[in-house]
Amino acid sequence: MSNQITPDRYHPIHVVLHWLVAIVTIFLLAVGLLVFPNTPNSQELQMLGMHKTAGMFLGLLMVGRLITRFVFKRPAPADAGHPLLNLAGKVVHFLLYIGVFAIMFAGGSLSLAYGLDNILKGIGTIPEDLFIYPQLSAHGNISYILIGLIAMHFGAALYHQFIRRDNLLSRMWFGK
Ligand code: HEM
């Protein structure tokens, strides 16, 4: 039966969601680590509002992606050439999902703790020292873990593409 055949690549909707998640995640990490520390106080609220909106958009993408991951057929597991590397690949994929959900949870919980929604509506001001909230340290620490995971993931994609030459990237792209 044709619908039992294992596909060569991920479903196009899952591919779109993978790359949108990748772009938004890397954008948010870059803003959080490089732009926020240099943002003048006068623009802090505007930046936090944009960061929150982008974070919620990422949440929607991640939920959609989780659904498409289980609804559509996936290609057979990639072979990195060693059982330990294959296991590492699975663990990193799993931790990428956990990491993105965890950083969003910490960020959302932080914004609820100091009332960002009301501050955006003009009620109250941003607390002087946000570090009194443990959610901020959690949000920051998870961001470093995520960067490490993305670096390993990116490195693995390069390893497959240029050393094993198995064209792994085509599995996360469009085509017949
Ligand atoms: C930096 C650029 C990126 C490249 C070049 C890349 C490349 C790829 C490729 C080629 C695959 C298919 C692997 C396979 O078939 O086994 C894949 C899968 C995957 N990627 Fe990425 N990726 C990138 C960024 C990201 C980011 C930022 C995340 C998460 C925040 C992510 C999460 C995942 C996950 C969880 C999978 C497993 C399949 C799935 O469940 O969607 N990737 N990636």
py3Dmol code that shows the C-alpha trace and the ligand (Angstrom):
import py3Dmol

protein = """\
ATOM      1  CA  MET A   1       0.000   0.000   0.000  1.00  0.00           C
ATOM      2  CA  SER A   2       1.486   3.339  -1.075  1.00  0.00           C
ATOM      3  CA  ASN A   3       0.597   5.163   2.166  1.00  0.00           C
ATOM      4  CA  GLN A   4       2.812   2.707   4.086  1.00  0.00           C
ATOM      5  CA  ILE A   5       5.977   3.763   2.212  1.00  0.00           C
ATOM      6  CA  THR A   6       8.575   5.598   4.318  1.00  0.00           C
ATOM      7  CA  PRO A   7       9.148   9.011   2.689  1.00  0.00           C
ATOM      8  CA  ASP A   8      12.616  10.322   1.708  1.00  0.00           C
ATOM      9  CA  ARG A   9      11.973  13.656   3.362  1.00  0.00           C
ATOM     10  CA  TYR A  10       9.818  15.395   5.981  1.00  0.00           C
ATOM     11  CA  HIS A  11       6.369  16.627   4.985  1.00  0.00           C
ATOM     12  CA  PRO A  12       6.499  20.125   3.359  1.00  0.00           C
ATOM     13  CA  ILE A  13       4.382  21.647   6.146  1.00  0.00           C
ATOM     14  CA  HIS A  14       6.792  20.238   8.722  1.00  0.00           C
ATOM     15  CA  VAL A  15       9.708  21.589   6.664  1.00  0.00           C
ATOM     16  CA  VAL A  16       8.181  25.088   6.625  1.00  0.00           C
ATOM     17  CA  LEU A  17       7.610  24.923  10.392  1.00  0.00           C
ATOM     18  CA  HIS A  18      11.167  23.634  11.030  1.00  0.00           C
ATOM     19  CA  TRP A  19      12.750  26.569   9.185  1.00  0.00           C
ATOM     20  CA  LEU A  20      10.354  29.165  10.646  1.00  0.00           C
ATOM     21  CA  VAL A  21      11.113  27.845  14.151  1.00  0.00           C
ATOM     22  CA  ALA A  22      14.844  27.935  13.363  1.00  0.00           C
ATOM     23  CA  ILE A  23      14.697  31.549  12.111  1.00  0.00           C
ATOM     24  CA  VAL A  24      12.516  32.851  14.970  1.00  0.00           C
ATOM     25  CA  THR A  25      14.513  30.972  17.653  1.00  0.00           C
ATOM     26  CA  ILE A  26      17.890  32.208  16.401  1.00  0.00           C
ATOM     27  CA  PHE A  27      16.449  35.749  15.989  1.00  0.00           C
ATOM     28  CA  LEU A  28      15.083  35.767  19.564  1.00  0.00           C
ATOM     29  CA  LEU A  29      18.360  34.403  20.998  1.00  0.00           C
ATOM     30  CA  ALA A  30      20.327  37.078  19.116  1.00  0.00           C
ATOM     31  CA  VAL A  31      17.981  39.850  20.299  1.00  0.00           C
ATOM     32  CA  GLY A  32      18.052  38.587  23.891  1.00  0.00           C
ATOM     33  CA  LEU A  33      21.816  38.214  24.132  1.00  0.00           C
ATOM     34  CA  LEU A  34      23.140  40.932  21.815  1.00  0.00           C
ATOM     35  CA  VAL A  35      20.480  43.638  21.504  1.00  0.00           C
ATOM     36  CA  PHE A  36      18.825  43.750  24.960  1.00  0.00           C
ATOM     37  CA  PRO A  37      22.037  44.486  26.893  1.00  0.00           C
ATOM     38  CA  ASN A  38      22.620  47.535  24.641  1.00  0.00           C
ATOM     39  CA  THR A  39      19.031  48.796  24.574  1.00  0.00           C
ATOM     40  CA  PRO A  40      18.546  52.240  26.166  1.00  0.00           C
ATOM     41  CA  ASN A  41      15.942  52.371  28.969  1.00  0.00           C
ATOM     42  CA  SER A  42      13.682  54.535  26.782  1.00  0.00           C
ATOM     43  CA  GLN A  43      13.252  51.657  24.288  1.00  0.00           C
ATOM     44  CA  GLU A  44      13.229  48.772  26.765  1.00  0.00           C
ATOM     45  CA  LEU A  45       9.445  48.442  26.981  1.00  0.00           C
ATOM     46  CA  GLN A  46       8.978  48.506  23.210  1.00  0.00           C
ATOM     47  CA  MET A  47      11.652  45.801  22.839  1.00  0.00           C
ATOM     48  CA  LEU A  48      10.059  43.662  25.565  1.00  0.00           C
ATOM     49  CA  GLY A  49       6.686  43.955  23.825  1.00  0.00           C
ATOM     50  CA  MET A  50       8.188  42.789  20.516  1.00  0.00           C
ATOM     51  CA  HIS A  51      10.132  39.999  22.252  1.00  0.00           C
ATOM     52  CA  LYS A  52       6.949  38.782  23.909  1.00  0.00           C
ATOM     53  CA  THR A  53       4.955  38.845  20.632  1.00  0.00           C
ATOM     54  CA  ALA A  54       7.710  36.943  18.785  1.00  0.00           C
ATOM     55  CA  GLY A  55       7.912  34.440  21.677  1.00  0.00           C
ATOM     56  CA  MET A  56       4.172  33.788  21.485  1.00  0.00           C
ATOM     57  CA  PHE A  57       4.432  33.350  17.715  1.00  0.00           C
ATOM     58  CA  LEU A  58       7.237  30.822  18.320  1.00  0.00           C
ATOM     59  CA  GLY A  59       4.937  29.003  20.754  1.00  0.00           C
ATOM     60  CA  LEU A  60       2.265  28.657  18.053  1.00  0.00           C
ATOM     61  CA  LEU A  61       4.854  27.415  15.547  1.00  0.00           C
ATOM     62  CA  MET A  62       6.173  24.866  18.047  1.00  0.00           C
ATOM     63  CA  VAL A  63       2.719  23.491  18.827  1.00  0.00           C
ATOM     64  CA  GLY A  64       2.011  23.206  15.075  1.00  0.00           C
ATOM     65  CA  ARG A  65       5.353  21.549  14.575  1.00  0.00           C
ATOM     66  CA  LEU A  66       4.809  19.036  17.351  1.00  0.00           C
ATOM     67  CA  ILE A  67       1.491  18.118  15.732  1.00  0.00           C
ATOM     68  CA  THR A  68       2.943  17.748  12.207  1.00  0.00           C
ATOM     69  CA  ARG A  69       5.832  15.678  13.601  1.00  0.00           C
ATOM     70  CA  PHE A  70       3.430  13.014  14.789  1.00  0.00           C
ATOM     71  CA  VAL A  71       0.690  13.350  12.153  1.00  0.00           C
ATOM     72  CA  PHE A  72       2.859  13.021   9.017  1.00  0.00           C
ATOM     73  CA  LYS A  73       5.120  10.118   8.164  1.00  0.00           C
ATOM     74  CA  ARG A  74       8.805  10.771   8.827  1.00  0.00           C
ATOM     75  CA  PRO A  75      11.811   9.520   6.872  1.00  0.00           C
ATOM     76  CA  ALA A  76      13.744   6.603   8.364  1.00  0.00           C
ATOM     77  CA  PRO A  77      16.248   7.703  11.068  1.00  0.00           C
ATOM     78  CA  ALA A  78      19.401   9.217   9.563  1.00  0.00           C
ATOM     79  CA  ASP A  79      22.592   7.150   9.889  1.00  0.00           C
ATOM     80  CA  ALA A  80      25.558   9.108  11.241  1.00  0.00           C
ATOM     81  CA  GLY A  81      27.842   6.077  10.927  1.00  0.00           C
ATOM     82  CA  HIS A  82      28.018   5.061  14.612  1.00  0.00           C
ATOM     83  CA  PRO A  83      25.263   3.964  17.050  1.00  0.00           C
ATOM     84  CA  LEU A  84      26.399   6.531  19.635  1.00  0.00           C
ATOM     85  CA  LEU A  85      26.192   9.370  17.109  1.00  0.00           C
ATOM     86  CA  ASN A  86      22.744   8.171  16.049  1.00  0.00           C
ATOM     87  CA  LEU A  87      21.657   8.200  19.697  1.00  0.00           C
ATOM     88  CA  ALA A  88      23.218  11.647  20.206  1.00  0.00           C
ATOM     89  CA  GLY A  89      21.221  12.933  17.220  1.00  0.00           C
ATOM     90  CA  LYS A  90      17.957  11.691  18.726  1.00  0.00           C
ATOM     91  CA  VAL A  91      18.799  13.149  22.144  1.00  0.00           C
ATOM     92  CA  VAL A  92      19.701  16.549  20.658  1.00  0.00           C
ATOM     93  CA  HIS A  93      16.448  16.658  18.633  1.00  0.00           C
ATOM     94  CA  PHE A  94      14.458  15.822  21.768  1.00  0.00           C
ATOM     95  CA  LEU A  95      16.334  18.426  23.847  1.00  0.00           C
ATOM     96  CA  LEU A  96      15.790  21.067  21.149  1.00  0.00           C
ATOM     97  CA  TYR A  97      12.028  20.636  21.556  1.00  0.00           C
ATOM     98  CA  ILE A  98      12.317  20.661  25.368  1.00  0.00           C
ATOM     99  CA  GLY A  99      14.714  23.630  25.319  1.00  0.00           C
ATOM    100  CA  VAL A 100      12.482  25.826  23.148  1.00  0.00           C
ATOM    101  CA  PHE A 101       9.389  25.045  25.238  1.00  0.00           C
ATOM    102  CA  ALA A 102      11.345  25.579  28.475  1.00  0.00           C
ATOM    103  CA  ILE A 103      12.728  28.991  27.471  1.00  0.00           C
ATOM    104  CA  MET A 104       9.244  30.135  26.416  1.00  0.00           C
ATOM    105  CA  PHE A 105       7.783  28.876  29.693  1.00  0.00           C
ATOM    106  CA  ALA A 106      10.439  30.740  31.718  1.00  0.00           C
ATOM    107  CA  GLY A 107       9.894  33.930  29.687  1.00  0.00           C
ATOM    108  CA  GLY A 108       6.112  33.744  29.968  1.00  0.00           C
ATOM    109  CA  SER A 109       6.313  33.054  33.683  1.00  0.00           C
ATOM    110  CA  LEU A 110       8.692  36.020  34.152  1.00  0.00           C
ATOM    111  CA  SER A 111       6.387  38.393  32.284  1.00  0.00           C
ATOM    112  CA  LEU A 112       3.424  37.239  34.394  1.00  0.00           C
ATOM    113  CA  ALA A 113       5.448  37.635  37.611  1.00  0.00           C
ATOM    114  CA  TYR A 114       6.177  41.341  37.075  1.00  0.00           C
ATOM    115  CA  GLY A 115       3.021  42.139  35.107  1.00  0.00           C
ATOM    116  CA  LEU A 116       4.417  42.918  31.648  1.00  0.00           C
ATOM    117  CA  ASP A 117       0.946  42.904  30.077  1.00  0.00           C
ATOM    118  CA  ASN A 118      -0.255  45.722  32.339  1.00  0.00           C
ATOM    119  CA  ILE A 119       2.989  47.664  31.901  1.00  0.00           C
ATOM    120  CA  LEU A 120       2.525  47.446  28.118  1.00  0.00           C
ATOM    121  CA  LYS A 121      -0.967  48.927  28.630  1.00  0.00           C
ATOM    122  CA  GLY A 122       0.578  51.816  30.564  1.00  0.00           C
ATOM    123  CA  ILE A 123      -0.201  50.511  34.066  1.00  0.00           C
ATOM    124  CA  GLY A 124       2.961  50.452  36.209  1.00  0.00           C
ATOM    125  CA  THR A 125       6.615  50.389  35.217  1.00  0.00           C
ATOM    126  CA  ILE A 126       9.309  47.772  34.633  1.00  0.00           C
ATOM    127  CA  PRO A 127      10.921  46.856  38.002  1.00  0.00           C
ATOM    128  CA  GLU A 128      14.414  48.344  38.533  1.00  0.00           C
ATOM    129  CA  ASP A 129      16.035  44.936  39.004  1.00  0.00           C
ATOM    130  CA  LEU A 130      14.426  42.092  37.103  1.00  0.00           C
ATOM    131  CA  PHE A 131      17.088  39.703  38.502  1.00  0.00           C
ATOM    132  CA  ILE A 132      15.068  39.400  41.719  1.00  0.00           C
ATOM    133  CA  TYR A 133      12.917  37.018  39.625  1.00  0.00           C
ATOM    134  CA  PRO A 134      14.514  33.548  39.317  1.00  0.00           C
ATOM    135  CA  GLN A 135      12.656  33.121  36.025  1.00  0.00           C
ATOM    136  CA  LEU A 136      15.068  35.648  34.454  1.00  0.00           C
ATOM    137  CA  SER A 137      18.144  33.571  35.360  1.00  0.00           C
ATOM    138  CA  ALA A 138      16.357  30.447  34.125  1.00  0.00           C
ATOM    139  CA  HIS A 139      15.437  32.191  30.852  1.00  0.00           C
ATOM    140  CA  GLY A 140      19.063  33.291  30.387  1.00  0.00           C
ATOM    141  CA  ASN A 141      20.638  29.954  31.344  1.00  0.00           C
ATOM    142  CA  ILE A 142      18.347  28.008  29.019  1.00  0.00           C
ATOM    143  CA  SER A 143      19.327  30.383  26.210  1.00  0.00           C
ATOM    144  CA  TYR A 144      22.990  29.280  26.582  1.00  0.00           C
ATOM    145  CA  ILE A 145      21.968  25.612  26.626  1.00  0.00           C
ATOM    146  CA  LEU A 146      19.882  26.180  23.484  1.00  0.00           C
ATOM    147  CA  ILE A 147      22.813  27.835  21.726  1.00  0.00           C
ATOM    148  CA  GLY A 148      24.941  24.785  22.550  1.00  0.00           C
ATOM    149  CA  LEU A 149      22.251  22.426  21.237  1.00  0.00           C
ATOM    150  CA  ILE A 150      21.770  24.458  18.042  1.00  0.00           C
ATOM    151  CA  ALA A 151      25.557  24.498  17.504  1.00  0.00           C
ATOM    152  CA  MET A 152      25.672  20.670  17.846  1.00  0.00           C
ATOM    153  CA  HIS A 153      22.669  20.319  15.539  1.00  0.00           C
ATOM    154  CA  PHE A 154      24.175  22.668  12.954  1.00  0.00           C
ATOM    155  CA  GLY A 155      27.530  20.870  13.231  1.00  0.00           C
ATOM    156  CA  ALA A 156      25.783  17.515  12.671  1.00  0.00           C
ATOM    157  CA  ALA A 157      24.029  18.885   9.573  1.00  0.00           C
ATOM    158  CA  LEU A 158      27.413  20.037   8.189  1.00  0.00           C
ATOM    159  CA  TYR A 159      29.019  16.682   9.098  1.00  0.00           C
ATOM    160  CA  HIS A 160      26.318  14.788   7.196  1.00  0.00           C
ATOM    161  CA  GLN A 161      26.333  17.169   4.262  1.00  0.00           C
ATOM    162  CA  PHE A 162      30.079  17.542   3.700  1.00  0.00           C
ATOM    163  CA  ILE A 163      31.794  14.587   5.374  1.00  0.00           C
ATOM    164  CA  ARG A 164      29.289  11.749   4.991  1.00  0.00           C
ATOM    165  CA  ARG A 165      27.907  13.405   1.844  1.00  0.00           C
ATOM    166  CA  ASP A 166      24.490  11.851   2.376  1.00  0.00           C
ATOM    167  CA  ASN A 167      22.612  15.068   1.525  1.00  0.00           C
ATOM    168  CA  LEU A 168      20.800  15.060   4.879  1.00  0.00           C
ATOM    169  CA  LEU A 169      19.639  18.649   4.299  1.00  0.00           C
ATOM    170  CA  SER A 170      17.381  17.461   1.458  1.00  0.00           C
ATOM    171  CA  ARG A 171      15.330  15.583   4.077  1.00  0.00           C
ATOM    172  CA  MET A 172      14.409  18.937   5.624  1.00  0.00           C
ATOM    173  CA  TRP A 173      13.662  20.583   2.258  1.00  0.00           C
ATOM    174  CA  PHE A 174      11.086  20.378  -0.510  1.00  0.00           C
ATOM    175  CA  GLY A 175      11.026  17.926  -3.387  1.00  0.00           C
ATOM    176  CA  LYS A 176       9.438  14.794  -4.752  1.00  0.00           C
TER     177      LYS A 176
END
"""
ligand_1 = """\
43
HEM
C 20.960 26.227 12.299
C 20.367 25.829 11.224
C 19.695 24.470 11.147
C 19.984 23.484 10.251
C 21.034 23.534 9.150
C 19.071 22.395 10.521
C 19.010 21.241 9.788
C 18.197 20.163 10.052
C 18.109 18.962 9.256
C 18.904 18.682 7.999
C 17.237 18.133 9.855
C 16.822 16.711 9.386
C 17.592 15.720 10.255
C 17.159 14.297 9.973
O 16.588 14.039 8.940
O 17.439 13.424 10.833
C 16.759 18.791 11.037
C 15.864 18.262 11.941
C 15.500 18.844 13.114
N 15.802 20.135 13.506
Fe 17.010 21.411 12.540
N 18.297 22.704 11.601
C 18.634 23.979 12.011
C 18.083 24.671 13.064
C 17.235 24.124 13.992
C 16.754 24.798 15.174
C 17.092 26.245 15.550
C 15.956 23.917 15.839
C 15.179 24.092 17.104
C 15.092 25.190 17.768
C 15.954 22.671 15.093
C 15.322 21.523 15.480
C 15.274 20.342 14.765
C 14.611 19.118 15.199
C 13.909 18.922 16.546
C 14.745 18.192 14.157
C 14.205 16.723 14.113
C 13.038 16.639 13.191
C 11.829 17.270 13.799
O 11.293 16.745 14.776
O 11.427 18.328 13.291
N 16.724 22.844 13.973
N 17.350 20.032 11.129
"""
view = py3Dmol.view(width=600, height=400)
view.addModel(protein, "pdb")
view.setStyle({"model": 0}, {"cartoon": {"style": "trace"}})
view.addModel(ligand_1, "xyz")
view.setStyle({"model": 1}, {"stick": {}})
view.zoomTo()
view.show()
